[in-house]
């Protein structure tokens, strides 16, 4: 027979406090309130079929294929059906509000910042010896040795060595500024002169530069970034006061804790 452990509302709140999760919880509350009020102001409405589709997506993501699975999931998260519907509503409102506020601004933003979305396919070997790096650079440039051979010989990491120093498809932000400047000035395929950083001398083979294109993935990222920045700005306009009734933790239950939160 399993033992029963009773957990009260006050203990849940106290655990949230001990886990230092109050700021993130408060930010979530503020976000929900701002989204709801702004959606009402601009006249955004959520249709029943939109709620149903979003609910179906959430069930699919959580592998809730049967009704019993859904009820168990709701029970696990202490959600009533109405609360689950409110959560789904918030998701739909957020998406529609982002479209309403920023859909027309995505393309201009992309045009202005398109260099930030360029990518490079590159390989890299980092050496401690600058003279050796320069020697290998000239050897590769003259066709005396291939970059994969250099990678196989000088890379210590087993997996990286097996892939010939392949770093993947990277954006400007994924690289150090000094490396990014040289890489994105290349034409590809091209071996770059060794670049010295605090990690050593970087011997880089640029395979291909991928010019930015406003596809659906980038469109969604820009929309999300613009919306997140807007929401952050909205939250920062408020001075949020938090009232917590202390209880069940040895403190005086009649004392109210008033905290001004800077999110």
GIZI-V419358 format. One record per backbone hydrogen bond with DSSP energy under -0.5 kcal/mol. CO is the residue of the C=O (numbers start at 1). NH is the residue of the N-H. If there is no record, write none. Layout:
co=CO nh=NH
co=CO nh=NH
This chain:
co=4 nh=6
co=8 nh=12
co=9 nh=13
co=10 nh=14
co=11 nh=15
co=12 nh=16
co=13 nh=17
co=14 nh=18
co=15 nh=19
co=16 nh=21
co=17 nh=20
co=21 nh=25
co=22 nh=26
co=23 nh=27
co=24 nh=28
co=25 nh=29
co=26 nh=30
co=27 nh=31
co=28 nh=32
co=29 nh=33
co=30 nh=34
co=31 nh=35
co=32 nh=36
co=33 nh=37
co=34 nh=38
co=35 nh=39
co=36 nh=40
co=37 nh=41
co=38 nh=42
co=39 nh=43
co=39 nh=44
co=40 nh=43
co=45 nh=47
co=47 nh=50
co=47 nh=51
co=48 nh=52
co=49 nh=53
co=50 nh=54
co=51 nh=55
co=52 nh=56
co=53 nh=57
co=54 nh=58
co=55 nh=59
co=56 nh=60
co=57 nh=61
co=58 nh=62
co=59 nh=64
co=60 nh=63
co=63 nh=65
co=66 nh=70
co=67 nh=71
co=68 nh=72
co=69 nh=73
co=70 nh=74
co=71 nh=75
co=72 nh=76
co=73 nh=77
co=74 nh=79
co=75 nh=78
co=80 nh=84
co=81 nh=85
co=82 nh=86
co=83 nh=87
co=84 nh=88
co=85 nh=89
co=86 nh=90
co=87 nh=91
co=88 nh=92
co=89 nh=93
co=90 nh=94
co=91 nh=95
co=92 nh=96
co=93 nh=97
co=94 nh=98
co=95 nh=99
co=96 nh=100
co=97 nh=101
co=98 nh=102
co=99 nh=103
co=102 nh=105
co=102 nh=106
co=103 nh=106
co=105 nh=109
co=106 nh=110
co=107 nh=111
co=108 nh=112
co=109 nh=113
co=110 nh=114
co=111 nh=114
co=113 nh=116
co=114 nh=117
co=115 nh=118
co=118 nh=172
co=119 nh=210
co=120 nh=122
co=120 nh=170
co=121 nh=207
co=121 nh=208
co=122 nh=167
co=122 nh=168
co=123 nh=205
co=125 nh=127
co=125 nh=203
co=127 nh=201
co=128 nh=130
co=129 nh=133
co=130 nh=134
co=131 nh=135
co=132 nh=136
co=133 nh=137
co=134 nh=138
co=135 nh=139
co=136 nh=140
co=137 nh=141
co=138 nh=142
co=139 nh=144
co=139 nh=145
co=140 nh=143
co=146 nh=150
co=147 nh=151
co=148 nh=152
co=149 nh=153
co=150 nh=154
co=151 nh=155
co=157 nh=161
co=158 nh=162
co=159 nh=163
co=160 nh=165
co=161 nh=164
co=163 nh=166
co=165 nh=124
co=168 nh=122
co=168 nh=170
co=170 nh=120
co=171 nh=174
co=172 nh=175
co=176 nh=179
co=176 nh=180
co=177 nh=181
co=178 nh=182
co=179 nh=183
co=180 nh=184
co=182 nh=185
co=183 nh=186
co=190 nh=206
co=194 nh=196
co=195 nh=202
co=197 nh=200
co=200 nh=197
co=200 nh=202
co=201 nh=127
co=201 nh=203
co=202 nh=195
co=202 nh=204
co=203 nh=125
co=204 nh=192
co=204 nh=206
co=205 nh=123
co=205 nh=207
co=206 nh=189
co=206 nh=190
co=208 nh=121
co=208 nh=210
co=209 nh=211
co=210 nh=119
co=213 nh=215
co=215 nh=219
co=216 nh=220
co=217 nh=221
co=218 nh=222
co=219 nh=223
co=220 nh=224
co=221 nh=225
co=222 nh=226
co=223 nh=227
co=224 nh=228
co=225 nh=229
co=226 nh=230
co=227 nh=231
co=228 nh=232
co=229 nh=233
co=230 nh=234
co=231 nh=235
co=232 nh=236
co=233 nh=237
co=234 nh=237
co=235 nh=238
co=238 nh=240
co=240 nh=261
co=241 nh=243
co=242 nh=244
co=242 nh=259
co=244 nh=246
co=244 nh=257
co=252 nh=255
co=255 nh=246
co=256 nh=258
co=257 nh=244
co=257 nh=259
co=259 nh=242
co=259 nh=261
co=261 nh=240
co=261 nh=263
